[in-house]
Amino acid sequence: MRSPSSPIAFPLLSQLNRLVCRVMYQVSPPPQSPLPEAGPVLVVSDHTSLSDPLVLLATAGRPIRFLMAREIYQRPHLRWVFRAFDCIPVTRGSYDVAAVRTMVRALHQGEVVGLFPEGGIHEYREESGHLGIGYLVLKTGAPVVPVSISWDKVRPVSLLGTLLRPGKAVVRYGAPMVLPPEPDPNRGRLGEVTADVMRAIRDLGRFTG
């Protein structure tokens, strides 16, 4: 497993994020990590708030490399933070070969990759899930851990607003889903796997306790 690219900044930012999540969102790490202790993992979650990556990082128990919109990743004052967390920039609205290769390589190296299969909160959103999820699952054979995040109120749509407005989040992790890799799945097969993953996420979201 590769170490974070910022060995000094990463642990400091991780501690700060856990503090923010505990104080602002009433979220703390569970007693036991909800992810497999080692090896590749795909963390896939529903997505309604810009705070979603923060609460996942605070509760997963392992570093997560998130796929993130390039226009956000390239913001000058925040780019160093995204680099510290080894985020993977992607050009939305297109098939970004470089981003896909980076994710596949990360999984082959035993890392955790985090994805929001619905896409953006408003733009580029696909309620049924983007087929890239199915591709990564079948290409790598990595275990998939579905997650559902629920908030007590509608969250702000700006980065600054989401950090400054308190709220309560509940993060529910499901059991790992494991599928054997397939060398050349067709579009129909990608759709089946993506639908299975999205169904697992929505089943978690139905719990209220």
N, C-alpha and C positions, 0 to 999 in steps of 0.2 A: 504494500500500500504506500502510495506516495505521500510525503509530508506536505502540509500546506506551504504555499510559495512564500508566505510571510511568517516565518517562525516566531517573530517577536510580536508583530501586530495581531496575528490571528488569535492567540490565547487571550490577549487583553480585550480585543473586540468581542470575543465569545463571552467573557465574564461580564462585560458591560451589557451585552444583549440579554443575558440571563437576568441581570438586575432590572433592566427596562421591562422585560416581560413579566417579572414578578410584581413590580410596583404598578406598572401601567395597565397590564392585561390580566393580572391574577393567574399567571401561568408559571409553573415551576417544573423542573425535570422530574419525571416519575422515578420511583425507587429502582426500577430495572429498565434498562434500555429497551425500547420497543422494536429495535432493529437487530438483525443477526450481528453477533459481536465482531465478525470479520468477514471479508469477502465482498463481492460486488452487491449493491442493492439499488434498485430503482424505487425512490419514494415518490408516489403520485398522489396529489391532493386536489380537492376542489378549491376554488379560488374566488373569494369575494372581497378581499381586502389586501392592500399593499403591506399590511402587517403579517400576512400569512407566512412568508419566509422566516420572519423573526421568531414566531412561536414554534415553527418546526425546528429551527436551529436550537432553540432553547430546550426542546424536549426529546430530540432524536437520540441523543447520547453519542453520536458520531458526527464528524464534519460532513456537511452536505454541499456539493457543488450544484448550484442552481442554474438552470437555463434562464436567461433574462434578455429582455428586449434590448437591442443594441443602442437605441436612442436613450435609454435610461442608463445603461452601462457606461456610455461615453460622457455623461455629465461631469464636467471638469472637477467640481469640488467633491464628488463622491466616488470617482473612479478608483481611487486608492483603496477605498473600503471594499468595493466589489472585487478588486484584484486580490486583496488580502484573503477573501473568502473563496478565491478561485472560481468565481462565477463564469459561466460560459455565455458569451454574447451571441445572439441570433438575430438575423434580419427577418422581421415578421412579414408575413404575406408572401413568402417565397420559400423554396426548398434550399435551405442553407447547408450545403454539403460540408463545409468546414466545421460547423457546429455539430452536425451529426457525427462526423468522424471523431471530434473531440470527446463527445459523450461515449461513443463506443470504446475508444481508447481508455477513458477513465474507468469504465466498468471492467475492461479486461485487466486493468491494474488493481482491481479490488477496491475501488472507491465507491462512494455513495453519490448518486446523481438525483437531484430533485427536479420534478416536473409538475407543471399545472396543465393537465391534458386539455382543459377547456380553452386554454390560451389566455388572452387578456381578460381584464375585469369587464371592459366595455368593448373596445375594438379588438378585432381578430379573434372573437370568441366563438367557440364551437361547442354547444351544449353536449353533443354526443361524443365529444373527444376527438382530438386530431389523430390521424392514423399513424403518425410518427411514434406514438406510444407503442402500438402493436409491433411496429418495425423494430424498435429497440429491444422489446421483450424477446422477440423471436430471433433477432440477430445475435444477441448476447447470451440468452438463457439465464440472465440475472434474476434473482428473486425480486418480485414486485411487492412492495408494502403499501397498500392503500391507506389513505388518511382522509378524515373529514374534519374540517375546522368550522365551528359555529361561533358566531358573535352575538352578544346580547343586544346590539343595536347596529344600525347602518354605519359603516366606517367612512372617514373622509377619503377623498379620491386623490389628494396630494400627498407627497412624501412627507412634507413637514407636518401637515395636519394629522397624518396617521401616527406620527411619533408623539405629538403633543396632546392628543385627545385620549383620555383613559377609556377603557372598556374591559369587558370580560370575555375571554375566549375559552372554549372547550375543545381540546384536541383529542381525537379518537383514532388510534392506530388499529389496523386489522392484521390478521395473520398473513405471513408471506405467501404469495402465490408463485408457484414454480412451474414453468413450462419448458420443455426441452427445446433447444434451438432448432430452427428450420432454415436451411441454406437459402431457399428461394421462395418465400411465401408470396402468394398472389394477393391482389387487393382485397378479395373477399375474406381471405384468412386474416389479413391485418385488421379488417373491420370486426371480425368475430372476437379477436383478442382484445381490441380496444373496447368493445362493448362489454366484455367480461370485466375488465378493469374498472370501467365507469360504473358498472352495476355494483361492484364491491364497495366503491367509494360512496355511492348513494345509499347502500344498505347501512353503512356506518352512520350516515347523516340522519337516519331515521330514529336513532336512539336519542332519548331525551334525558336519561338519567346518568 
